[in-house]
Amino acid sequence: MEAKRHISFSPPDITDAEIQAVGDALRSGWITTGPKTKEFEREIAAYAESDSAACFNSATAALECALRALGIGEGDEVITSAYTYSASCSVICHVGATPVLCDTAPDSFEMDYAALAELITEKTKVVIPVDIAGRMCDYDRLFDVLASKRNLWRPAGAVQSCFDRVIVLADAAHSLGARYHGRSAGSVADFTAFSFHAVKNVTTTEGGALTWCVPTPIPSAPPFDSDAFYNHLMLLSLHGQTKDALAKTHVASWEYDIAFPGWKCNMTDIQAALGLAQLKRYPALLKRRQALVECYEAGLSKLPVTTLAHRDKKNESSCHLMLVRLTNKSEAFRNRVIERMADDGVATNVHYKPLPLLSAYKNLGFDIANFPHAHAQYENEITLPLHTLLSDDDVAFVVERLQAALTETEREMP
């Protein structure tokens, strides 16, 4: 009997190159934050075409440390999308600020920029847009909205004073390698957080990075000090300790201070070694992802579904997720399709449950009734497998099983 076929949702693409790199790091005698981590920061900054980068143990930590370094806290408001994973919003709560959720535009996974304009107040300090599935947001519209609300900008502290409008901190967990008007993810927003989690296009098992671009100097305001900002991030990520382990290895350099009670979210050299090997392979991996998306789009074109556009005049996506909406179908219908595909050996997912559907955010007072467009996106969305271990034949099999599941579920739930 022929073995049942199984298509995994998003396994990591690990080769001997990554195994060798990790082995070399282990044999080097330096396995925590050290020279490999610093090299990875430089390589990420160069790849993202940004001015600088700092690495952490997750994109969540990168987002939170960015907010803390920007001086965001109690009394401040930070706006993010209602259609995202919890990390985009939980970090706002962690720093003591007030989260403000923005609905998506109709039939869109992006926040509604007209609605965003109405949410900005004198308390608004940061907007966290979400580059979902690897497609970058419409940053032109976003920056236009923020420029139109400059009269409400009330900076507090030296870093915020370097900006003349609300600051943009992009949740680009999905979009390393994406481009917007030819500009790389990491060079468009003021600050950008990337994820290197196991399911991401480039992985360090767990990990993340923050990149930033030095803002244009504002008359009468102090210039943005990139080195000081980086050093503050490093303090935040390692207990507030003024010297990391690498610095303390210098002769007679054991002495250190604790500047404030910091956190512990640094990246290790083992993770960075894996990331460096992945980053070298990434141009080829990205090209393969783009080919897989084209294969999917051709196969899905005859089915009653719509897909996220991964490429258009403005955007070239990193092709991280294959988001598909089942036209005019209900949440129950979508869930049954997922079950049928699982029975056929195809693992799928849903990206995402809007935050107001989750207990944590219901308890903060958010009601999904106030986010109808986000809910409409969610209720018939299904995410198909997309990773570089897939063959073209695998994609054809997934499309075939989706078509069968749609037909069978239609008979059962017309």
N, C-alpha and C positions, 0 to 999 in steps of 0.2 A: 504493500500500500504506500502511495506517495505521501511524504510528510506534509503536514499542513503548513502552508506558507505564512510567515509572520513578518510584518513590516513594522519596525519600531518607530516611535514617534520622533525622537531626536537624540540618538546616541552620539557621544563624542567621536571625532575622527582623529584617532591617535595612531601614529606610525613609529617606526624605529627611531626616527629623528627626535621625536619628543622623549622617548624612553632614554635615548642616549644623553639628551640634554639634562634630564632630571638625574640620571645616574652620575653625570659629571658634577652636578651641583652637590649631590650627596657625598661624593668622593672628595670634593674640594675642602671639606671641613667647615664650610660656611653655609648654613641651611636656613637661618632666619633672615631678617631684612639686612641686606648687604649689597655687594657690588652688582649682582644680577638684577636686583630690584631697581637700583639706580639706572642701570643700562636700559631696563624695560621702560622706565619712565621716559627716558630720552627718545627711545624708539617709538613709543606711543605718541609723544608730542610731535615727532617728525611725521609720522603716518597721518595723524589727524590735522596736520598743518596748523597747529596751535602754537602759542608762545611757550607754554610749559605744561607739565603734567605731574600729578602726584598719585601714587598707587596705594590701594587699601585692600582690605580683605573682602570687600563686596562693593557693588554699586550703591547699595543702601548706605553704607558707611561714607562713601564719597559724597552722596547727596547731603547727608546729615552734617558731615564736617564742613562742607561748603557753606551751609546755612549758618553754622556756628561761627565760621571765620568771617562771614559777612555781617555778623552781629545781629542775627535774627533771633528774636525771643518773645517773651511775654508782651502782649499789647500789639504785636505785629500781625498782619494777615499775609498769607501766602496762598496763591491761587493755583490749582492744578485741575486736571481733567477728571470728570466723574468716571470716564472709561479708561481705566488703567489698573495695574496691579497695586496692591496695598503699599508697597515701598515708596511710591511717588508721593503718598500722603502721610504715611506713618511718621516719616522724618520730620514733618511739620509739627506734629504732635510732640515728638521727642524733644524738640528745642523749646517747647512751651508757646509756640505761636498758634494762631487760629487758622485752621484749614478752611479754604473756601473752594467749593467744587463748581466747575463749569460744565454744563451739558455739552454734548457734541452737536454739531450742525446736523440737519436732517440727512439721513443716508450717508453719514460720514463717521469715520473713526477719530477724526480730529475735533478738538474743542471748537465751539461756535465762537468765532472771533467777535461778532457783533454782541453776543451775550457777555463775552469777556470784558468788553469795554464798560458795560453797565455794572460789573462787579468790582471795578477798581475804585478804591477810596483813598483817603489820606493815610490810612493804616497799611495799605498794600506796599510790601517791600520787594517781593519776588513773585514771578510767575514760573511754574514748572510745567512746560509743555512736554508732551510724550511723543517720541518718534516710534509709533507702534508698527511692529512687524518689520522694521528696517527702513520704512519710508519716512523721510524727514517731514516735519510740519511745514506749513506755509509761513515761513519766518518773515517774509515780506509783510504779510498782513498783520502778523503778531507785532512786529516792530512799529508798524504804522499806528496800530491801536495804542501802544505804549507812548509813542510820540504825541498822540492826540490828547493824552492824559498827563502831560508833563506838569500841568498846573497843580496836580494833586500830589506830586512827588515831595516827600518829606524825609530826606536822608538823615540818618543818625550814625555818627561815627565816621572815622577816617575813610574806611573802605567804601561805604555807601556814598560818601561825598564825591567819590571819583566818577559817579554816574549822574546823569541829568534826567533820569526816568527810572521806572521800575526795572529791576534787574532780571535777566532771563537765565535761569538755571535749567538746562535741558536734561530730561530723563531720556538719554540716548542708549539705554541698556541694550536695545536691539540694533542700533544703526551704525556701528563701526564699519567704515568702508562705504557708507552711503554718501551721496553728493546732492547738493541743492544749488541750482544755477552754477554748477561746476565747482562749488566750494565744498570741502570735505566736512563731514560731521565732526565736530570738535573745533571748528573754526568759525561757525556761524553764530551760535549763541554766545553770551558773555562767558558762561561756564557750562561745561558739558560733562555728564557722568556716564561712563561706559560700564557694562557688566562683562565679566569673564567667567560667569557661572558655567557649569558643565554642559548646559544645553545651548550656549551661545556660539556664534560663528567662530570666535577665538576664545579658547578656554584656558584658565589657569586652575581648574577644578572649582575653586571659589575665588572670587577676586573682583576688583573694580579699579577704575581710575577716574580722576577728575582732570579735565583739561581746561585751559582758559586763554583768552586773548586780552592783552592789555588794552584797556579802553583809551580812546582818544582823549588827551588831556583837556580838562574843562578850565576855562579862565577862572582865576581866583580860588581854584580847588587844588588840593595836594595831588601830585601824580600818583598813580597806582604803583605800589612797590611790590613787584612780582616776587622777588626773593623773600621779602618779609611775609607775604601771603603764603608762600610755600612752606616757610619755616613754621608758621602758625599751624598749618595743616599737619605737619609732622609732629608738633607738640600734641595736637588733639588726638592723633592716632596712636600715641605711645605714652600714655599716663601723664602728659605734660612734662616729660623728661627732656631736659635741655641737650642731652647727648644720646644718640642711639648706640646700639652695640658696635656698629662699624666705627663710629668716631671714638669710642672708648678703647679700641684696640691700639690706637697710637700710643707710643711710649709715654708713660706717666700721665695718661689722659683719662684716668678712671673717674676723676671728680665730675660731678654733675649736680644739677638742681632740679626740683620739681616746680615748674612755674605756676601750675594750677592743677587741680585734680582732673586729669584727662581721662581718656578712654583707651581701649586696647583693640585696635582694628587695623594693624599694619599688615602689609603683604610680606611673604617670606621669599627667600631666594629660590626655594624649590618651586614655588608657584611661578615666579618670574622666569625661571629657566624654561618651564613648560610654555609660558606665554611667548617667549622669544622665539622658540622653535615653531610655534603655531603662526606667529606673525610673519615669519619668513615664507611659510607655505600659503599665507592668506590670499595673495593675488590669484593663485590657481584655484583655491577653494571658493573664492568669491565668484570667479568666472563660472565654476561648475554650478553654484547656486543659481546664478542668472540663467544658465541653460536649463536647469530643472524647472524653474518658474515658467520659462517659455514652453517647455514640454507640457506642464500642467495646464497652462492657458489654452494651448491648442486642444488638449483632450477635453477640457471642461467647457469649451465654447458651445458645444451642442447640448449641454445640460441646462436645466432651469435653475441656474445659480449665477451669482455675481461674485467677482473676485476683486480684491484690493489691487489697484494699479501700481505695480512696482516700478514702472518707468513712464515718464511723460516729458513734456518740454522743460519742466522745472526739476524733476526728480530722477535720480538713479538710486534705487533702493539697495540695501545690503542683502535683501532677499532672505530675511531671517525666518519669517513665518508665512505660511500659505493660508491666508484668511479667506474663507468662502462663506457666503450667505445663501441660504436656501430660500429662493424667492417666494414671498408670501406664505411662509410656513411658520408654524407656532413653535414655542419652546418644547412642548411635548413631542411634536413631530421630529424636531432636531435631535432630541435625546434618544428617540427610538432609532434614528439613523445611526447614531453613535454606537448604540448597542449592537445593531446588525453588523456594522463594519468590524467591531471587536470580535464578533462571532466568526467573521471571515478572516481574522488574523491581521486586521489593520488597526493600529493604535492611532486615535485622534485626540483632540483636545478642544477646549473653548477658551478664547482670549477676547475679553475677560468678562467676569461678572462685574458689572458696574459697582463702584464702592458703596453706594447707598443700599445695595442688596445685602451687604455684609453686616453682621451683628455689631462689629466695632464701630462702624460709621452710622448705623441706625442709632446706636447709643449716644452718638454725638449730635443727634437731632436731624440727620439727613433722611429724606424721604424720597424713594425712587419715583414717586408721582411727580416730583419736580424736575425729573431728568428723563422725559419721555423719549427723546431721540437716542440717548445712550441705551435705554432699555430696549428700544426697537432694534438697535444694532446687535445687542447681545442675544436676543431670544431666538434668532435663527442662524447664528454664527457657528461654524465648525471649522477647526483648524486641521488641515491635512499634514501628514509627515513631510518634512522638508529638511534634508541634511545631505551631506556630501558622500554618504555611504550608499545612497539610493542609486539604482541604475534607471535608465530610461524605461526598461521593462517593468521595474517596480512602480514607477509613476503610472504607467498604463494600467497596471493591476489595481492600484488605488482608485483610479478614475472608474475602472470597470466595476469595482465593488461599491463605489459611491452610487453609480447609476443603478445597480441592482438594488441597493438599500433604499434609494428613493422610490423605485418602482414598487418594491414590496411594501414599504411603509405607506405609500399612496393607496394601495389596495386595502390596507388595514385601517388607515386613518385618512380617508378622503377629505 
